[in-house]
Amino acid sequence: MQEDVNRHSHLKCLKKVTEKHVKDLCTKKKTSLIKGMKPKAKEMKPFDASLVLKDDGSIGFEFAKNTFAKSK
């Protein structure tokens, strides 16, 4: 099941999701924060986000509040 989700996912990031993430996504419509997702675009930095199951059945991201904070 896990491999099937990863292979057919339309999400543009490189990170394996765990079986717990899949269960939470199906039952709670949201996963816990997944750290270190790597965008396929190599010039972009890794990011932290939760996966969210939308009403139309698609999957999106919910980013951590400090994901885009600039460092001084």
C-alpha positions in Angstrom: 0.0 0.0 0.0 2.7 2.5 0.9 4.6 1.9 -2.3 1.4 2.3 -4.3 0.7 5.7 -2.7 4.3 6.9 -3.4 4.4 5.7 -7.0 1.0 7.2 -8.0 1.2 10.4 -6.0 1.1 13.6 -8.0 2.9 15.4 -5.3 6.1 17.0 -6.5 8.5 16.1 -3.7 10.8 13.2 -2.9 10.0 11.7 0.5 8.6 8.3 1.4 5.5 8.5 3.6 5.0 6.0 6.4 2.1 3.7 6.8 1.0 5.9 9.8 1.0 9.0 7.5 -1.3 7.2 5.1 -3.7 6.0 7.8 -3.8 9.6 9.3 -4.4 11.1 5.9 -7.3 8.7 5.3 -8.9 8.9 8.7 -8.0 12.4 10.0 -7.5 14.1 6.5 -4.1 15.4 7.7 -0.7 13.9 8.6 1.7 15.1 11.3 4.5 17.4 10.2 6.8 15.6 7.8 10.3 17.0 7.9 12.8 17.2 5.1 10.6 16.9 2.0 12.8 17.5 -1.0 11.4 19.3 -4.0 12.1 17.7 -7.4 13.5 21.1 -8.5 17.1 20.8 -7.3 17.5 24.5 -6.8 14.9 24.6 -4.1 15.6 23.8 -0.4 14.0 20.9 1.5 10.8 21.9 3.4 8.6 20.7 6.3 4.8 20.3 5.7 1.8 18.1 6.5 -0.1 16.4 3.8 -3.8 17.3 3.7 -6.6 15.4 2.0 -8.9 18.0 0.3 -12.6 17.7 -0.2 -12.2 17.0 -3.9 -9.9 14.0 -3.1 -6.7 15.7 -4.0 -3.7 15.9 -1.7 -2.1 19.2 -0.8 0.5 20.6 1.6 0.0 22.5 4.8 3.3 24.3 5.6 4.7 24.9 9.0 4.5 28.5 10.1 8.3 29.0 10.2 8.9 27.2 6.8 9.4 30.4 4.9 10.9 32.6 7.7 14.0 34.4 6.7 17.1 34.0 8.8 19.0 37.1 9.8 
